[in-house]
């Protein structure tokens, strides 16, 4: 993350994302695959680091092997061709995007950290500080109900942050600068997509 200043002098927290260039490695249509989607590859990889089945797959789109592959659902993929290069130029400043990534893993955590429980009193003599409290019923149904918020593994899961505003674009460095934070570590892989839902009042 970093900071930019708006023309009015306001400090804006931003995240710098390296977006593309991505290669269209496969076009999936409803007629052949049952759904419409675009498979794109990011960050080129040497051919000797790819197994032979994947080498044959990449040969259909020009032979450029990619380290990462992701699918992007589309309504109509007919406007794209195999081997086409997608760059950050497809976005515009002021536009909003949805960003998905794997959140940072925080290991085993209690309910206060994992779910934001309030906890008990911190006063002298209290024996209840960060415990979850009552979690199940007595005789009926005599078990913990599925979905109960409990201590456990926190983070390291797919998270989507919706409707982040694009503040700036640096095409020469393939940089997309968005307002706010995105899930994952500094070197993590994220997916940037057009927003799935319209903002209320937009």
Legacy VTK file of the C-alpha trace (Angstrom):
# vtk DataFile Version 3.0
C-alpha trace
ASCII
DATASET POLYDATA
POINTS 202 float
0.000 0.000 0.000
0.960 3.607 -0.441
-0.483 7.111 -0.321
-1.554 9.587 -2.975
-2.781 13.143 -2.596
-5.830 14.312 -4.506
-5.876 17.673 -6.336
-7.855 19.038 -3.371
-5.033 18.003 -1.011
-6.753 15.006 0.571
-4.610 12.039 1.558
-5.868 8.871 -0.186
-4.689 5.375 0.924
-4.084 3.298 -2.204
-2.807 -0.114 -3.287
-0.482 -0.546 -6.269
-1.289 -3.602 -8.398
0.725 -5.036 -11.267
-2.039 -5.901 -13.735
-0.966 -7.781 -16.844
0.022 -8.172 -19.480
-2.235 -11.260 -19.536
-2.550 -13.708 -22.423
-5.831 -15.273 -23.546
-4.990 -18.995 -23.403
-8.480 -20.453 -23.920
-11.945 -19.263 -24.899
-14.799 -21.271 -23.397
-18.265 -21.014 -24.921
-21.664 -22.350 -23.979
-21.672 -24.570 -27.069
-18.405 -26.379 -26.282
-18.030 -26.117 -22.487
-21.519 -25.335 -21.203
-20.648 -21.787 -20.082
-18.952 -18.642 -21.347
-15.555 -17.761 -19.872
-12.102 -16.548 -20.725
-8.997 -18.347 -19.482
-6.092 -15.919 -19.089
-2.466 -16.488 -18.141
-0.195 -14.168 -16.209
3.599 -13.964 -15.916
5.402 -15.882 -18.636
7.315 -19.033 -17.717
10.021 -20.993 -19.527
8.748 -23.911 -21.575
11.101 -26.413 -19.903
9.381 -25.660 -16.575
5.982 -26.768 -17.943
4.867 -30.385 -18.348
4.007 -31.696 -21.812
0.199 -31.570 -21.506
0.365 -27.894 -20.566
2.894 -27.225 -23.333
0.316 -28.542 -25.808
-2.363 -26.373 -24.211
-0.239 -23.218 -24.486
0.740 -24.044 -28.091
-2.874 -23.395 -29.166
-2.575 -19.782 -28.002
0.844 -19.051 -29.490
3.193 -21.121 -27.356
3.763 -18.582 -24.571
3.676 -20.515 -21.281
2.246 -18.808 -18.193
2.895 -19.360 -14.504
-0.697 -18.602 -13.430
-4.019 -19.426 -15.086
-7.409 -18.037 -14.104
-10.916 -18.112 -15.570
-13.035 -14.993 -15.934
-16.781 -15.441 -16.601
-18.092 -13.420 -19.552
-21.473 -12.876 -21.172
-20.026 -12.838 -24.679
-16.412 -13.968 -25.300
-16.693 -13.560 -29.076
-14.784 -10.277 -28.957
-11.571 -12.009 -27.858
-9.060 -14.169 -29.768
-6.582 -16.846 -28.689
-3.185 -15.375 -27.908
-4.560 -11.857 -27.430
-2.725 -9.751 -24.863
-4.812 -7.961 -22.247
-3.247 -4.918 -20.606
-4.160 -2.405 -17.952
-5.465 -0.098 -20.710
-8.831 -1.893 -20.577
-9.581 0.004 -17.330
-10.283 3.702 -16.833
-9.625 6.129 -13.983
-12.738 6.550 -11.848
-14.050 3.106 -12.772
-14.821 0.572 -10.029
-13.561 -3.018 -9.895
-13.948 -6.168 -7.785
-10.698 -7.661 -6.479
-10.326 -11.231 -5.172
-7.346 -12.838 -3.464
-6.219 -15.211 -0.723
-6.158 -13.434 2.643
-3.174 -13.619 4.962
-3.098 -16.740 7.129
-3.188 -15.950 10.851
-3.130 -19.482 12.232
-5.340 -20.702 15.052
-7.199 -17.765 16.590
-9.794 -17.306 19.313
-13.254 -15.851 18.884
-12.230 -12.315 19.917
-9.670 -12.026 17.117
-11.418 -14.258 14.576
-15.007 -13.038 14.913
-14.752 -9.817 16.914
-16.419 -11.107 20.091
-16.544 -8.581 22.904
-15.281 -10.900 25.644
-15.906 -10.592 29.359
-14.995 -7.999 31.963
-11.359 -7.115 32.569
-12.001 -6.346 36.235
-10.291 -8.027 39.177
-11.721 -11.434 40.004
-13.306 -12.004 36.606
-12.750 -15.515 35.269
-14.175 -14.750 31.839
-12.038 -12.616 29.498
-11.676 -13.955 25.932
-13.680 -17.176 26.037
-16.596 -17.763 23.615
-19.203 -18.408 26.325
-22.108 -20.801 25.871
-21.878 -22.629 22.528
-24.457 -25.424 22.626
-27.834 -26.536 23.890
-28.456 -28.975 26.766
-30.539 -32.115 26.204
-32.051 -30.986 22.917
-30.413 -31.134 20.392
-27.483 -32.090 22.622
-24.858 -30.878 20.173
-23.240 -27.704 18.846
-25.299 -26.286 15.982
-23.540 -26.216 12.614
-22.199 -22.767 11.719
-21.537 -21.665 15.302
-18.734 -19.110 15.475
-15.868 -20.897 17.219
-12.086 -20.622 17.593
-10.200 -22.037 14.625
-8.049 -21.361 11.581
-8.234 -17.677 10.679
-7.439 -16.289 7.239
-5.850 -18.066 4.246
-9.141 -18.116 2.336
-10.525 -16.448 -0.766
-11.828 -12.947 -0.080
-13.460 -10.515 -2.516
-13.473 -6.758 -1.963
-16.120 -5.134 -4.118
-16.389 -1.781 -5.831
-12.895 -0.352 -5.295
-12.299 2.898 -7.152
-9.438 3.192 -9.648
-7.437 6.278 -8.685
-4.682 6.181 -11.297
-3.273 4.013 -14.097
0.406 3.762 -15.123
0.370 1.848 -18.454
4.145 1.983 -18.955
4.633 -0.029 -15.722
1.385 -2.044 -15.961
0.264 -0.498 -12.668
-3.319 -0.133 -11.504
-3.736 2.078 -8.431
-6.945 1.497 -6.472
-8.317 3.246 -3.415
-8.178 1.148 -0.231
-6.756 -2.251 0.643
-6.951 -5.603 -1.140
-6.719 -9.105 0.374
-3.422 -10.964 0.553
0.266 -10.338 1.106
2.453 -7.932 -0.853
3.514 -10.628 -3.375
0.093 -12.325 -3.531
-1.895 -13.036 -6.686
-5.195 -11.196 -7.095
-7.946 -11.145 -9.717
-9.269 -7.789 -10.951
-12.707 -7.912 -12.571
-15.464 -5.587 -13.669
-17.965 -5.152 -10.786
-20.558 -7.890 -10.452
-23.151 -5.630 -8.781
-24.014 -1.982 -9.279
-23.428 0.280 -6.269
-26.508 1.638 -4.523
-27.059 5.189 -5.642
-24.500 4.880 -8.443
LINES 1 203
202 0 1 2 3 4 5 6 7 8 9 10 11 12 13 14 15 16 17 18 19 20 21 22 23 24 25 26 27 28 29 30 31 32 33 34 35 36 37 38 39 40 41 42 43 44 45 46 47 48 49 50 51 52 53 54 55 56 57 58 59 60 61 62 63 64 65 66 67 68 69 70 71 72 73 74 75 76 77 78 79 80 81 82 83 84 85 86 87 88 89 90 91 92 93 94 95 96 97 98 99 100 101 102 103 104 105 106 107 108 109 110 111 112 113 114 115 116 117 118 119 120 121 122 123 124 125 126 127 128 129 130 131 132 133 134 135 136 137 138 139 140 141 142 143 144 145 146 147 148 149 150 151 152 153 154 155 156 157 158 159 160 161 162 163 164 165 166 167 168 169 170 171 172 173 174 175 176 177 178 179 180 181 182 183 184 185 186 187 188 189 190 191 192 193 194 195 196 197 198 199 200 201
